[in-house]
Amino acid sequence: MRHRNATGQRRTQQYGGLGRRGFLIGTASTLGALALPSWTARAASPSQVLAAGDHVPVLIVGSGYGGSVAALRLTQAGIPTAVVEMGQSWTTPGSDGKIFCNMLNPDQRSYWFRTETDQPVGYFLGFPANKSISSYAGALDSEQFATTRVYQGRGVGGGSLVNGGMAVTPKQSYFEEILPSVDAAEMYGTYFPRANAQLGVNSIDPAWFESCDCYQYARVSRKTANDAGYGTVFVPNVYDFGYMEQEDANQVPRSALASEVIYGNNHGKKSLDKTYLAAAAATGRLSISPLHTVTDVAPAPGGGYTVGMTQIDTAGNVVATKTVTADRVIFAAGSVGTSKLLVSLKAKGRLPDLPDAVGTAWGNNGNVMVARAGLDLTGALQSGMPTMGIDNWADPNGPVFAEIAPFPAGTETWINLYLAITKNPNRGTFVFDSSTGKVGLNWDASWTQPSIDAAKRVFDAINSKAGTVYRSDLFGVNRIWGDDFVYHPLGGCVLDQATDNHGRLPGYPGLYVMDGSLIPGSTGVNPFVTITALAERNIEKILATDFA
Ligand code: FAE
């Protein structure tokens, strides 16, 4: 824990009890002989793409956090494993020499089959800020449901390609509240440290934070929060802060300092293709089939499961449909992907005996976005990687953990932006619509109100103390709250409800769930460390018992 003593900084601590020293100790004591991938290793790239009629011991649907953990631990245990991923493998540079585009000049690489960008901050001064793009298998999906849209990463590495890299271990007391069937001591003693180590989590040098231009926006938001009586915490990240310092010194190509985040980072970020998946590929037992969408899973006559999939090209044309067989299938398509797939397979009679809890208990991690019109300069140069949060989780009137988010517009805007994570009790349900053959999300637009109420208490107080006001021009015309989109979908196939206590789907031996759908709608912090650690726990148990 770091306790700061400079004016306005004394309340800032390292979040989650895994400071740099704790992280290193955890690495050494819990990982033992496991080989950590070199950060400089080549990214995992597609190999041995599945062919129709193939048979594999294990097939993993999706290559995000849950899928990547399973892929590494299975291949390390000697089990050939096939990962099937609907997005592309982001390994080939475009005509500009870059793999990903930045947020200031989004092109076809930005969005998953859209003809216009759909930015979370979609307006500026009340005018629409989105741009025309070509339809393409881009990195960020804005998946529209009736009342909300859910942002998700598409590609080998899932959400790790597009997210802000904030690597936050939740408070143990809250973890115990949301997942009471899980041994929390084991999680905090073994699996959270293991996840943080393999993800390559690191922390910013506080001295550099205090002096660099690119975190002026965070220092300004810290001061106004502290002045209003709210504590702030440093948050670890998977972006390499050493690399970021070199960017700042103009010694390496810029990424976080070049407005690259939600459409991918060309440098600096330890996304899963460079950590878990690269290590799994190095075993020689991993195959990855990108641009393949799993559409069907059903028991195979001779045992195991048939898995149907559609292969597309980057323009979206179907180039093949394939059926393979697998002894075991791990659903790791994310909270939305896994829930949609399982709900539709149950409704269509392909996996009819799935529990009724499949598709239920979905939540948005209490997400709501908001901005203040500040009085202090926030800086024309902003790091796209957040590294600080306002921690008001202990407030019994409405817990809030608010990420101090960048607004990397490349010019001074005086905007203080936040993604607030709140304790919203409302839960949605995925429902199969037999008339369209699609799965919808039953989520009422008014269900974000508890999140707004909690965040409003904090930011009203900050505005009042600072003499500032909300921006009402960024999420629509005269709209203060960005409450119609989600960065952190969780639940839909909750542990110990829709699955057993380790992600096994009852009634179907060899079928597992291994992603954010296991977590019941809320983690109280940014979720990928929790998803990773839970997957580490579950796959260890499954390997020891089901593969013994
Ligand atoms: P996920 O990473 O979404 O992986 C699922 C994969 O399955 C994806 O690659 C899909 O393309 C693929 N897939 C889906 N359906 C199919 C199918 N039918 N067939 C084949 N493949 C399929 O799931 N979290 C943090 O902790 N810190 C942050 O700073 C942070 N920032 C974020 C910023 C943005 C813009 C977004 C969108 C998310 C952010 N998140 C952050 C959330 C985080 O990325 C998310 O919780 C995890 O990625 C979820 O991990 P899963 O393994 O559940």
Boltz pocket constraint, residues with backbone or C-beta under 6 A from the ligand:
constraints:
  - pocket:
      binder: B
      contacts: [[A, 61], [A, 62], [A, 63], [A, 64], [A, 65], [A, 66], [A, 67], [A, 84], [A, 85], [A, 86], [A, 87], [A, 151], [A, 152], [A, 153], [A, 154], [A, 155], [A, 156], [A, 157], [A, 158], [A, 159], [A, 160], [A, 162], [A, 163], [A, 164], [A, 165], [A, 166], [A, 167], [A, 168], [A, 262], [A, 292], [A, 293], [A, 294], [A, 295], [A, 332], [A, 333], [A, 334], [A, 335], [A, 337], [A, 338], [A, 341], [A, 486], [A, 487], [A, 488], [A, 489], [A, 514], [A, 515], [A, 516], [A, 517], [A, 525], [A, 526], [A, 527], [A, 528], [A, 529], [A, 531]]
      max_distance: 6.0
